[in-house]
């Protein structure tokens, strides 16, 4: 159980709700929550090392940790990296420290210092929500657990309260430290950027950036502008914007885009477009101003009730002239408007509740209604049909080294690197039950690769460019393997021992295990057209479409063009459901008749989606399709149930001189029957088996 939640922010009101949710979900109502606006009492936290980061951390934050922890002997030292350009952290700490100055370490890229001292520190299980930790992760032996290393998906390092809650449930930490969580909660692009002027990095507001400014972006940060790299190299995750399944290595002269994330590396970017002119902002503008092709539908029953109002009034006037006022009262008492206005929403609500109990959040009842009309499914590729985490495919060996040797070297080197590709290599080594040697020395070059030493060997693991920089020649066998991998849209990692390249590891996208059965289930339910719409390259998209038996595919598609595909299909008379997870999907999702996303997808995608699968998989999609059919049947039955007494009342007034009391009893009896019909989903919740594809 979480004992403490500590929040350091100067905007308490902005995060009050997420802190409340986090407190409730953590399993205790006696948590201590602190903000910098309050007097910070001494906390009973046993810590041997504390890692502080980013310029957002306030002076009071450092004062708290030094006064409450260092001075009480609960912390041995402070390590800070990416320090603020406005103040030196050491200067702030010097006013409060009661430890030797040698135990203050200011990082900012000084990896040699960190590497020399870090193994002297250990820490209790503490989680810090800072996504810029990866450059130093390799040096930590038993240190802080960083939130994005423990979650399957973190919205490209843009964190929100759902991720905090997921971490609490999954890892059960003792303490959670939220450093300015409002800076990470649902923000697509940070509000400030570092601009290089006269060789000095100056922090400026995003809206003040001008064309031709030089912006510096570090590991873990979101790129705030569109521009050209002028210095440095980086691995960039672009899938939320472009749909590319693998991180892209970007060097000087190449273009980068706002809202993409630097996984490793540090680059300087010459601004070409900023603010509302970036591609990302254009997507948002199109989204906000697009005309929604779907109307605001009332429930089906309400439409019928409205349409029946005038005929009933006309029939009542006719009855008044033919049979008198008493029979007219009988006819007027037979109207069914109010009953269907109760039964239809009640039935819809119960079906929504049934879906929610299965882990499906349906935001709009009309999405269930529309799903019964859908005959075309469009799926995004990366993150929707495939997993975020790649897996090891081929292992290519050279010389006297076998596949296990190459995997051992790569896994040992990558053991402390927080990167999706590194995690895939480590997972494969665990599957093979390989014993990894202890690393004697390591040197990480952000954006290039890693070099480690053990048993008098120097191991290098990284890209082909990294090997070239180190003077290592690529054998012809590896060159052919690399060309084949790139053609398939796969990543490939080189492994070298001393100055010889000994092998390479191919990393492939992983298709979600439920997808093949899902496609078969949709076919069984009469879906006529299923396609992939992806921003990824043609070859991997085509290959996946063929593997899954798709009817067609669209590759290298821009966000605006995805929406055009949806509109074109709708013009052809098709009803379209779009399933996506990225920023590049949201325009198409808004245009589609039904839009679906997954928990853990980008915040904007889950905001737009009418349906969200909370378990993060597509396992229940065909089950949801069945629920929508059941809802349609339920609404139809409710309509019949309300119309029967109406028809009996009108015919009774003309044929058998039916009394008003008889009509009222008849209506109420059928109304109770209608209530029972509307409540049927709750009964199915207890009796229905788990969804089967």
C-alpha positions as CSV (number, residue, x, y, z in Angstrom):
1,X,0.0,0.0,0.0
2,X,1.2,3.5,-0.8
3,X,2.2,5.3,2.3
4,X,2.9,8.8,0.9
5,X,2.0,10.9,-2.1
6,X,4.1,14.0,-2.3
7,X,3.3,16.6,-4.9
8,X,5.6,19.5,-5.7
9,X,3.8,22.1,-7.8
10,X,2.8,25.7,-7.7
11,X,-0.5,25.0,-9.4
12,X,-2.4,23.0,-6.8
13,X,-5.9,23.7,-8.3
14,X,-4.9,22.3,-11.7
15,X,-4.0,18.9,-10.3
16,X,-6.5,18.7,-7.4
17,X,-8.7,16.3,-9.2
18,X,-6.0,13.9,-10.4
19,X,-4.4,13.8,-6.9
20,X,-7.9,13.0,-5.5
21,X,-8.3,10.1,-8.0
22,X,-4.8,8.9,-7.3
23,X,-5.4,8.9,-3.6
24,X,-8.6,6.9,-4.0
25,X,-7.1,4.4,-6.4
26,X,-4.0,3.9,-4.2
27,X,-6.1,1.9,-1.8
28,X,-5.9,4.1,1.3
29,X,-7.8,7.2,2.4
30,X,-5.1,8.2,4.9
31,X,-2.4,9.3,2.5
32,X,-0.4,12.4,3.1
33,X,-0.5,14.8,0.1
34,X,1.7,17.9,0.2
35,X,2.2,20.8,-2.2
36,X,4.7,23.6,-2.1
37,X,2.1,26.0,-1.0
38,X,1.8,24.2,2.3
39,X,4.2,23.9,5.2
40,X,6.1,20.6,4.6
41,X,6.1,18.5,7.7
42,X,8.9,15.9,8.1
43,X,8.1,12.7,6.3
44,X,9.2,9.3,7.5
45,X,10.9,8.2,4.3
46,X,14.1,6.2,4.4
47,X,16.1,7.2,1.4
48,X,19.8,6.7,0.6
49,X,19.8,8.5,-2.7
50,X,17.5,11.0,-4.4
51,X,17.6,11.9,-8.0
52,X,16.4,15.4,-8.8
53,X,15.6,16.6,-12.3
54,X,14.5,19.3,-14.7
55,X,14.3,23.0,-14.3
56,X,10.7,22.9,-13.2
57,X,11.7,21.7,-9.7
58,X,11.5,24.7,-7.4
59,X,13.9,25.9,-4.8
60,X,11.4,24.9,-2.1
61,X,11.5,21.4,-3.5
62,X,15.3,21.2,-3.0
63,X,15.0,22.9,0.4
64,X,12.5,20.2,1.5
65,X,14.7,17.3,0.6
66,X,17.8,18.9,2.1
67,X,16.3,20.0,5.3
68,X,13.9,17.1,5.9
69,X,16.0,14.3,4.6
70,X,19.7,15.2,4.3
71,X,19.9,17.0,7.6
72,X,18.2,14.1,9.4
73,X,20.7,11.7,7.9
74,X,18.1,10.0,5.7
75,X,19.9,10.8,2.5
76,X,23.6,10.7,1.6
77,X,23.7,12.9,-1.4
78,X,21.9,14.6,-4.2
79,X,22.3,13.9,-7.9
80,X,20.8,16.5,-10.3
81,X,20.8,16.5,-14.1
82,X,19.5,18.8,-16.8
83,X,19.8,21.7,-14.2
84,X,18.1,25.0,-14.7
85,X,19.9,27.6,-16.7
86,X,18.6,30.3,-14.4
87,X,20.0,29.1,-11.2
88,X,22.8,26.6,-10.2
89,X,21.3,23.9,-8.1
90,X,24.5,23.6,-6.1
91,X,24.0,27.3,-5.1
92,X,20.5,26.6,-3.9
93,X,21.5,23.5,-2.0
94,X,24.6,25.2,-0.4
95,X,22.2,27.2,1.9
96,X,20.8,24.1,3.4
97,X,23.3,21.2,3.0
98,X,24.8,19.5,6.0
99,X,26.8,17.0,3.9
100,X,30.2,17.1,2.2
101,X,30.2,19.1,-1.0
102,X,31.6,16.1,-2.7
103,X,28.2,14.4,-2.3
104,X,26.6,17.0,-4.6
105,X,26.6,16.0,-8.2
106,X,25.4,18.2,-11.0
107,X,24.8,16.1,-14.1
108,X,24.0,18.0,-17.3
109,X,25.8,15.4,-19.4
110,X,28.6,14.8,-16.9
111,X,28.2,11.1,-17.2
112,X,31.8,10.3,-16.2
113,X,31.1,11.8,-12.7
114,X,27.8,10.0,-12.4
115,X,29.3,6.7,-13.5
116,X,32.0,7.0,-10.9
117,X,29.8,7.6,-7.9
118,X,26.4,6.2,-8.7
119,X,27.1,2.6,-7.5
120,X,27.6,3.9,-4.0
121,X,23.9,4.8,-3.7
122,X,20.9,2.6,-3.1
123,X,17.3,3.7,-2.6
124,X,14.0,2.6,-1.3
125,X,11.2,1.9,-3.8
126,X,10.3,5.4,-5.0
127,X,8.6,6.4,-8.2
128,X,9.4,9.8,-9.9
129,X,7.3,10.9,-12.8
130,X,10.1,12.4,-14.8
131,X,10.4,10.9,-18.3
132,X,13.9,12.2,-19.0
133,X,15.8,9.6,-17.0
134,X,17.0,7.2,-19.7
135,X,20.5,8.7,-20.2
136,X,21.4,7.8,-16.6
137,X,19.4,4.7,-16.1
138,X,22.3,2.5,-17.1
139,X,24.3,3.7,-14.1
140,X,21.7,2.9,-11.4
141,X,22.1,-0.4,-9.6
142,X,19.2,-0.3,-7.1
143,X,17.8,3.1,-7.6
144,X,14.6,4.9,-8.3
145,X,12.0,3.3,-10.5
146,X,10.9,5.6,-13.2
147,X,7.3,5.6,-14.2
148,X,7.7,5.1,-18.0
149,X,10.0,2.2,-17.6
150,X,7.2,0.3,-15.8
151,X,4.2,0.9,-18.1
152,X,3.5,-0.8,-21.4
153,X,2.4,2.5,-22.9
154,X,2.8,6.1,-21.7
155,X,1.4,8.2,-24.5
156,X,4.9,9.1,-25.8
157,X,6.1,10.2,-22.4
158,X,3.1,12.4,-22.0
159,X,1.8,11.2,-18.6
160,X,-1.6,11.6,-17.0
161,X,-3.4,10.4,-13.9
162,X,-4.4,7.1,-15.5
163,X,-0.7,6.3,-15.9
164,X,-0.1,7.2,-12.2
165,X,-3.0,4.9,-11.1
166,X,-1.8,2.1,-13.4
167,X,1.7,2.3,-11.9
168,X,0.3,2.3,-8.3
169,X,-1.7,-0.9,-9.0
170,X,1.1,-2.6,-10.9
171,X,4.2,-1.8,-8.9
172,X,2.8,-0.9,-5.4
173,X,5.5,1.6,-4.5
174,X,6.0,2.9,-1.0
175,X,6.2,6.5,-2.1
176,X,5.1,8.5,-5.1
177,X,6.9,11.8,-5.8
178,X,5.0,14.0,-8.3
179,X,7.3,16.9,-9.5
180,X,5.0,19.5,-11.2
181,X,2.7,16.8,-12.5
182,X,0.6,19.4,-14.3
183,X,3.6,19.7,-16.7
184,X,3.0,16.1,-17.7
185,X,-0.7,15.6,-17.4
186,X,-2.2,15.6,-20.8
187,X,0.0,18.3,-22.3
188,X,0.9,17.5,-25.9
189,X,3.7,20.1,-26.1
190,X,5.4,21.8,-23.2
191,X,4.9,25.5,-22.7
192,X,8.6,26.5,-22.8
193,X,11.6,25.7,-25.0
194,X,15.3,26.2,-24.8
195,X,16.7,28.5,-27.5
196,X,20.4,28.8,-28.3
197,X,21.5,32.4,-28.5
198,X,25.2,33.4,-28.5
199,X,26.0,29.8,-27.4
200,X,23.8,30.1,-24.3
201,X,20.6,28.2,-23.8
202,X,17.8,30.5,-22.8
203,X,14.3,29.4,-21.8
204,X,11.5,31.1,-23.7
205,X,7.8,30.6,-24.1
206,X,6.7,28.4,-27.1
207,X,4.6,31.2,-28.5
208,X,7.7,33.5,-28.7
209,X,9.6,31.2,-31.0
210,X,10.5,32.6,-34.4
211,X,11.4,31.1,-37.7
212,X,15.2,30.4,-37.9
213,X,15.6,30.2,-34.0
214,X,17.7,27.4,-32.9
215,X,15.9,25.2,-30.3
216,X,17.7,22.6,-28.2
217,X,15.8,19.4,-27.3
218,X,17.0,16.7,-24.9
219,X,16.2,13.0,-24.3
220,X,12.6,12.4,-23.3
221,X,11.4,15.8,-24.3
222,X,8.6,16.5,-26.8
223,X,9.8,18.5,-29.9
224,X,7.8,21.8,-29.8
225,X,8.3,22.9,-33.5
226,X,8.8,21.7,-37.0
227,X,12.3,22.2,-38.2
228,X,15.7,20.9,-39.5
229,X,18.4,19.4,-37.3
230,X,21.5,21.6,-37.3
231,X,23.5,19.7,-34.7
232,X,23.4,16.3,-32.9
233,X,21.7,13.0,-33.6
234,X,18.7,11.4,-31.9
235,X,16.3,8.4,-32.0
236,X,12.8,9.9,-32.4
237,X,9.4,8.3,-31.8
238,X,7.2,9.6,-34.5
239,X,4.4,7.0,-34.5
240,X,1.8,9.2,-32.8
241,X,2.1,11.7,-35.7
242,X,3.2,9.6,-38.7
243,X,2.3,6.0,-37.7
244,X,5.8,4.7,-38.2
245,X,6.2,1.6,-36.2
246,X,9.9,2.0,-35.3
247,X,11.8,4.9,-33.9
248,X,13.6,7.0,-36.6
249,X,17.2,7.9,-36.4
250,X,17.6,11.6,-37.3
251,X,20.8,13.4,-38.1
252,X,21.9,16.8,-39.2
253,X,19.9,18.1,-42.2
254,X,16.9,15.9,-41.5
255,X,13.4,17.2,-40.7
256,X,11.7,16.7,-37.4
257,X,8.1,17.5,-36.3
258,X,6.3,19.0,-33.3
259,X,4.7,16.5,-30.9
260,X,7.3,13.7,-31.6
261,X,9.5,12.5,-28.8
262,X,13.3,12.1,-28.5
263,X,13.9,8.7,-27.1
264,X,17.7,9.1,-26.9
265,X,19.9,11.9,-28.0
266,X,20.2,15.7,-28.0
267,X,19.7,17.9,-31.0
268,X,19.6,21.5,-32.1
269,X,16.8,22.3,-34.5
270,X,16.4,25.3,-36.8
271,X,12.8,26.4,-36.6
272,X,10.8,26.3,-39.8
273,X,7.3,26.3,-38.4
274,X,6.2,27.1,-34.9
275,X,2.9,27.5,-33.0
276,X,-0.2,27.1,-35.1
277,X,1.8,26.5,-38.3
278,X,3.2,23.1,-37.3
279,X,1.8,19.9,-38.8
280,X,0.6,18.9,-35.3
281,X,-1.3,22.2,-34.8
282,X,-2.8,21.8,-38.3
283,X,-4.2,18.5,-37.2
284,X,-5.8,20.0,-34.2
285,X,-7.2,22.9,-36.2
286,X,-8.7,20.5,-38.7
287,X,-10.1,18.5,-35.9
288,X,-11.6,21.5,-34.1
289,X,-13.1,23.0,-37.2
290,X,-14.1,19.9,-39.1
291,X,-17.8,19.4,-39.9
292,X,-19.0,16.2,-38.1
293,X,-20.8,14.2,-40.7
294,X,-22.9,12.5,-38.0
295,X,-26.0,14.4,-36.7
296,X,-26.9,14.6,-33.0
297,X,-29.3,11.7,-33.0
298,X,-32.0,11.4,-30.5
299,X,-32.9,7.9,-29.4
300,X,-34.8,5.9,-32.0
301,X,-37.9,5.8,-29.9
302,X,-38.1,9.5,-29.3
303,X,-38.1,10.1,-33.1
304,X,-41.0,7.7,-33.5
305,X,-42.9,9.3,-30.6
306,X,-42.5,12.8,-32.1
307,X,-43.6,11.5,-35.5
308,X,-46.7,10.0,-33.9
309,X,-47.8,13.1,-32.1
310,X,-49.6,14.8,-35.0
311,X,-51.4,11.7,-36.2
312,X,-52.7,11.1,-32.7
313,X,-54.0,14.7,-32.6
314,X,-55.7,14.2,-36.0
315,X,-57.2,10.9,-34.9
316,X,-58.5,12.5,-31.7
317,X,-60.2,15.3,-33.7
318,X,-61.8,12.6,-35.9
319,X,-62.9,10.7,-32.8
320,X,-64.4,13.8,-31.2
321,X,-66.6,14.3,-34.2
322,X,-67.7,10.7,-34.6
323,X,-67.8,9.2,-31.1
324,X,-67.8,12.2,-28.6
325,X,-65.5,13.4,-25.9
326,X,-65.2,10.3,-23.8
327,X,-63.9,8.2,-26.7
328,X,-61.6,11.1,-27.6
329,X,-60.1,10.9,-24.1
330,X,-59.5,7.2,-24.6
331,X,-57.6,7.9,-27.8
332,X,-55.5,10.6,-26.2
333,X,-54.7,8.3,-23.3
334,X,-53.3,5.8,-25.7
335,X,-50.3,7.9,-26.8
336,X,-47.0,6.2,-26.2
337,X,-44.6,9.2,-26.2
338,X,-43.6,9.3,-22.6
339,X,-43.2,5.5,-22.3
340,X,-40.7,5.2,-25.1
341,X,-38.9,8.3,-23.8
342,X,-38.3,6.3,-20.6
343,X,-37.8,2.8,-22.0
344,X,-35.4,3.6,-24.8
345,X,-32.8,5.6,-22.7
346,X,-33.2,3.0,-19.9
347,X,-32.4,0.1,-22.3
348,X,-29.5,2.0,-23.8
349,X,-28.1,2.9,-20.3
350,X,-28.2,-0.7,-19.2
351,X,-26.4,-1.9,-22.4
352,X,-23.7,0.8,-21.7
353,X,-23.4,-0.5,-18.2
354,X,-23.1,-4.1,-19.5
355,X,-20.3,-3.0,-21.8
356,X,-18.6,-1.1,-18.9
357,X,-18.6,-4.1,-16.7
358,X,-16.7,-5.9,-19.5
359,X,-14.1,-3.1,-19.5
360,X,-15.5,-1.2,-22.5
361,X,-16.2,2.5,-22.0
362,X,-18.9,3.6,-24.5
363,X,-19.2,7.4,-24.3
364,X,-22.2,7.7,-26.6
365,X,-25.2,5.4,-26.8
366,X,-25.5,6.3,-30.5
367,X,-22.1,4.6,-31.1
368,X,-23.7,1.3,-30.2
369,X,-26.7,2.1,-32.4
370,X,-24.4,3.0,-35.3
371,X,-22.2,-0.1,-34.9
372,X,-25.0,-2.3,-36.1
373,X,-25.0,-0.4,-39.4
374,X,-21.2,-0.6,-39.9
375,X,-20.0,-2.7,-42.9
376,X,-16.4,-1.3,-43.1
377,X,-13.6,-1.5,-40.5
378,X,-10.4,0.6,-40.9
379,X,-7.6,-0.1,-38.5
380,X,-4.5,1.9,-37.8
381,X,-1.4,-0.3,-37.8
382,X,1.2,0.8,-35.2
383,X,-0.1,0.6,-31.6
384,X,-3.5,-0.7,-32.7
385,X,-2.9,-3.9,-34.7
386,X,0.6,-4.2,-33.4
387,X,2.1,-3.9,-29.9
388,X,4.2,-0.9,-28.9
389,X,6.9,-3.2,-27.7
390,X,8.9,-4.9,-30.6
391,X,10.3,-8.4,-30.4
392,X,13.6,-10.0,-31.5
393,X,13.3,-11.6,-34.9
394,X,16.4,-12.8,-36.6
395,X,19.8,-12.9,-34.9
396,X,22.6,-12.8,-37.6
397,X,26.0,-14.0,-36.5
398,X,29.4,-13.6,-38.0
399,X,32.7,-15.4,-37.4
400,X,33.1,-17.7,-34.4
401,X,30.2,-16.2,-32.5
402,X,26.8,-17.9,-32.2
403,X,23.4,-16.4,-31.7
404,X,23.5,-16.8,-27.9
405,X,26.9,-15.0,-27.7
406,X,25.5,-12.1,-29.6
407,X,22.3,-12.0,-27.5
408,X,24.4,-12.1,-24.3
409,X,26.6,-9.3,-25.3
410,X,23.7,-7.1,-26.4
411,X,21.6,-7.8,-23.3
412,X,24.5,-7.2,-20.9
413,X,25.2,-3.9,-22.6
414,X,21.6,-2.8,-22.7
415,X,20.6,-4.1,-19.3
416,X,20.2,-0.6,-17.8
417,X,19.0,1.3,-20.9
418,X,15.4,2.5,-20.8
419,X,14.5,2.0,-24.5
420,X,11.9,-0.2,-26.2
421,X,14.5,-1.9,-28.3
422,X,16.7,-2.7,-25.3
423,X,13.7,-4.1,-23.4
424,X,13.0,-6.5,-26.4
425,X,16.6,-7.7,-26.3
426,X,16.5,-8.3,-22.6
427,X,13.2,-10.1,-22.8
428,X,14.6,-12.5,-25.4
429,X,17.7,-13.1,-23.2
430,X,15.3,-14.0,-20.3
431,X,13.4,-16.4,-22.6
432,X,16.6,-18.2,-23.5
433,X,17.6,-18.2,-19.7
434,X,21.0,-16.7,-20.6
435,X,23.3,-15.6,-17.8
436,X,24.5,-12.0,-18.3
437,X,28.0,-11.0,-17.1
438,X,28.5,-8.0,-14.9
439,X,29.6,-4.9,-16.7
440,X,32.9,-3.4,-15.6
441,X,32.7,-0.1,-17.4
442,X,30.1,1.5,-19.7
443,X,29.9,4.6,-21.8
444,X,26.6,5.7,-23.3
445,X,26.6,8.0,-26.4
446,X,23.0,9.4,-26.6
447,X,21.5,8.7,-30.0
448,X,24.4,6.5,-31.2
449,X,24.8,3.4,-29.0
450,X,26.5,2.0,-25.9
451,X,30.0,0.8,-25.2
452,X,30.8,-1.5,-22.3
453,X,33.7,-3.5,-21.0
454,X,34.0,-6.9,-19.3
455,X,36.5,-9.8,-19.4
456,X,39.0,-7.6,-21.2
457,X,36.6,-7.1,-24.1
458,X,35.0,-3.9,-25.4
459,X,31.5,-4.5,-26.5
460,X,29.7,-2.0,-28.7
461,X,25.9,-2.1,-29.3
462,X,24.1,0.3,-31.5
463,X,23.3,1.5,-35.0
464,X,25.3,1.1,-38.2
465,X,26.2,4.8,-37.9
466,X,27.6,4.2,-34.4
467,X,29.8,1.3,-35.8
468,X,31.1,3.6,-38.5
469,X,32.0,6.3,-36.0
470,X,33.9,3.7,-34.0
471,X,35.9,2.6,-37.1
472,X,34.2,-0.8,-37.3
473,X,33.6,-2.3,-40.8
474,X,30.3,-3.9,-41.6
475,X,30.7,-7.4,-43.3
476,X,28.8,-8.0,-46.5
477,X,26.5,-10.5,-44.7
478,X,25.4,-7.8,-42.2
479,X,24.9,-5.2,-45.0
480,X,22.5,-7.6,-46.8
481,X,20.7,-8.4,-43.6
482,X,20.3,-4.7,-42.8
483,X,18.9,-3.9,-46.3
484,X,16.4,-6.7,-46.0
485,X,15.3,-5.6,-42.5
486,X,14.9,-2.0,-43.6
487,X,12.8,-3.1,-46.6
488,X,10.5,-4.9,-44.2
489,X,10.3,-1.9,-41.9
490,X,12.3,-3.6,-39.1
491,X,15.0,-2.1,-36.9
492,X,18.4,-3.7,-36.7
493,X,21.0,-3.4,-33.9
494,X,24.7,-4.1,-34.5
495,X,26.9,-5.9,-32.0
496,X,30.7,-5.6,-32.1
497,X,33.5,-7.1,-30.0
498,X,36.6,-5.0,-29.8
499,X,36.9,-3.8,-33.4
500,X,35.1,-6.6,-35.1
501,X,31.4,-6.7,-35.9
502,X,30.2,-10.1,-34.8
503,X,26.5,-10.0,-35.4
504,X,23.2,-8.1,-35.6
505,X,19.8,-8.4,-34.0
506,X,16.6,-7.7,-35.9
507,X,13.6,-6.3,-34.0
508,X,10.2,-6.7,-35.5
509,X,6.7,-5.3,-34.8
510,X,4.5,-7.8,-32.9
511,X,0.9,-8.3,-34.0
512,X,-1.5,-8.3,-31.1
513,X,-2.4,-12.0,-30.3
514,X,-6.1,-11.4,-30.6
515,X,-6.1,-9.8,-34.0
516,X,-6.5,-12.9,-36.3
517,X,-9.5,-14.1,-34.3
518,X,-10.9,-10.6,-34.3
519,X,-10.8,-10.4,-38.1
520,X,-12.4,-13.8,-38.4
521,X,-15.1,-12.7,-35.9
522,X,-15.9,-9.6,-37.9
523,X,-16.2,-11.7,-41.1
524,X,-18.7,-13.9,-39.3
525,X,-20.7,-10.9,-38.4
526,X,-21.1,-9.7,-42.0
527,X,-18.4,-7.1,-42.2
528,X,-17.7,-6.7,-45.9
529,X,-14.6,-4.6,-46.0
530,X,-11.6,-4.6,-43.6
531,X,-8.5,-2.5,-44.3
532,X,-5.3,-1.1,-42.7
533,X,-4.7,2.7,-42.9
534,X,-1.2,3.5,-41.8
535,X,1.4,6.2,-42.1
536,X,4.1,3.4,-42.1
537,X,6.0,2.3,-45.2
538,X,4.4,0.3,-47.9
539,X,6.3,-3.0,-47.4
540,X,5.5,-3.7,-43.7
541,X,1.9,-2.4,-44.2
542,X,1.3,-4.6,-47.2
543,X,2.9,-7.6,-45.5
544,X,0.7,-7.2,-42.4
545,X,-2.4,-6.8,-44.5
546,X,-1.6,-10.0,-46.4
547,X,-0.8,-11.8,-43.1
548,X,-4.1,-10.9,-41.6
549,X,-6.2,-11.4,-44.7
550,X,-7.3,-7.8,-45.0
551,X,-9.2,-6.7,-48.1
552,X,-7.0,-3.7,-48.7
553,X,-4.4,-1.4,-47.2
554,X,-3.3,2.2,-47.4
555,X,0.3,3.0,-46.6
556,X,2.3,6.2,-46.0
557,X,-0.9,8.1,-45.4
558,X,-0.9,11.6,-43.8
559,X,-3.4,12.4,-41.0
560,X,-5.6,14.6,-43.4
561,X,-5.6,11.8,-46.0
562,X,-6.8,9.2,-43.5
563,X,-9.9,11.4,-43.1
564,X,-10.3,11.6,-46.8
565,X,-10.3,7.8,-47.1
566,X,-13.1,7.7,-44.5
567,X,-15.1,10.3,-46.4
568,X,-14.6,8.6,-49.8
569,X,-15.9,5.3,-48.4
570,X,-18.9,7.0,-46.9
571,X,-19.7,8.6,-50.3
572,X,-19.7,5.1,-51.7
573,X,-22.5,4.2,-49.2
574,X,-20.4,2.5,-46.6
575,X,-20.7,2.9,-42.9
576,X,-17.2,3.1,-41.4
577,X,-15.7,2.3,-38.0
578,X,-12.2,3.6,-37.5
579,X,-10.0,2.0,-34.8
580,X,-6.9,4.0,-33.9
581,X,-4.6,5.2,-31.2
582,X,-2.5,8.1,-32.4
583,X,-2.6,11.8,-33.0
584,X,-2.5,11.0,-36.7
585,X,-5.8,9.1,-36.4
586,X,-8.0,11.6,-34.7
587,X,-9.3,13.5,-37.8
588,X,-10.4,10.2,-39.4
589,X,-11.9,9.0,-36.1
590,X,-14.0,12.2,-35.9
591,X,-15.2,11.7,-39.5
592,X,-16.1,8.0,-39.0
593,X,-19.5,6.7,-38.1
594,X,-18.0,4.9,-35.1
595,X,-14.6,5.5,-33.6
596,X,-12.7,3.2,-31.2
597,X,-9.5,3.5,-29.3
598,X,-7.5,1.7,-26.6
599,X,-6.7,2.6,-23.1
600,X,-3.1,3.9,-23.0
601,X,-3.4,5.5,-26.5
602,X,-2.7,9.2,-27.0
603,X,-4.9,11.4,-24.9
604,X,-6.4,13.2,-27.9
605,X,-7.3,9.8,-29.5
606,X,-9.1,8.7,-26.3
607,X,-10.8,12.0,-26.1
608,X,-12.2,11.8,-29.6
609,X,-13.1,8.0,-29.5
610,X,-16.7,7.1,-28.9
611,X,-15.6,3.7,-27.5
612,X,-12.5,2.9,-25.4
613,X,-11.3,-0.6,-24.6
614,X,-10.0,-0.2,-21.0
615,X,-7.9,-3.4,-21.0
616,X,-5.8,-2.0,-23.9
617,X,-6.6,-4.8,-26.3
618,X,-9.1,-5.5,-29.1
619,X,-10.3,-8.8,-27.5
620,X,-13.9,-7.6,-26.9
621,X,-14.5,-5.9,-30.2
622,X,-16.7,-8.6,-31.7
623,X,-18.5,-9.0,-28.3
624,X,-19.3,-5.2,-28.5
625,X,-20.6,-5.8,-32.0
626,X,-23.0,-8.4,-30.5
627,X,-24.0,-6.0,-27.7
628,X,-24.9,-3.3,-30.3
629,X,-27.1,-5.9,-32.1
630,X,-28.8,-6.7,-28.8
631,X,-29.4,-3.0,-28.1
632,X,-31.1,-2.7,-31.5
633,X,-33.3,-5.7,-30.7
634,X,-34.1,-4.3,-27.2
635,X,-35.1,-0.9,-28.6
636,X,-37.2,-2.5,-31.2
637,X,-39.0,-4.6,-28.6
638,X,-39.5,-1.6,-26.4
639,X,-41.1,0.2,-29.3
640,X,-43.4,-2.8,-30.0
641,X,-44.3,-3.0,-26.3
642,X,-45.3,0.6,-26.2
643,X,-47.2,0.6,-29.4
644,X,-49.4,-2.5,-28.6
645,X,-51.5,-0.8,-25.9
646,X,-51.7,2.3,-28.0
647,X,-53.1,0.3,-30.9
648,X,-55.4,-1.6,-28.6
649,X,-56.7,1.6,-27.0
650,X,-57.4,3.3,-30.3
651,X,-59.1,0.3,-31.8
652,X,-61.0,-0.3,-28.5
653,X,-62.4,3.2,-28.6
654,X,-63.9,2.6,-32.0
655,X,-64.9,-1.0,-31.8
656,X,-65.8,-1.9,-28.2
657,X,-66.3,1.5,-26.5
658,X,-63.3,0.8,-24.3
659,X,-63.2,2.8,-21.0
660,X,-60.4,5.1,-19.9
661,X,-59.6,3.0,-16.8
662,X,-59.1,0.0,-19.0
663,X,-56.7,1.9,-21.3
664,X,-54.7,3.1,-18.2
665,X,-54.5,-0.4,-16.8
666,X,-53.5,-1.7,-20.2
667,X,-50.8,0.9,-20.7
668,X,-49.3,0.5,-17.2
669,X,-49.3,-3.3,-17.6
670,X,-47.4,-3.1,-20.8
671,X,-45.2,-0.4,-19.4
672,X,-44.0,-2.7,-16.6
673,X,-43.4,-5.4,-19.2
674,X,-41.3,-2.8,-21.1
675,X,-39.3,-2.0,-18.0
676,X,-38.5,-5.7,-17.7
677,X,-37.4,-5.8,-21.3
678,X,-35.1,-2.7,-20.8
679,X,-33.6,-4.3,-17.7
680,X,-32.6,-7.5,-19.5
681,X,-29.0,-6.5,-20.0
682,X,-28.4,-6.6,-16.3
683,X,-29.6,-10.2,-16.2
684,X,-27.3,-11.0,-19.1
685,X,-24.4,-9.5,-17.2
686,X,-24.6,-12.3,-14.6
687,X,-25.2,-15.1,-17.1
688,X,-23.3,-14.3,-20.2
689,X,-19.9,-16.1,-20.6
690,X,-16.7,-14.1,-21.3
691,X,-16.5,-12.8,-24.8
692,X,-15.3,-15.3,-27.4
693,X,-14.0,-14.2,-30.7
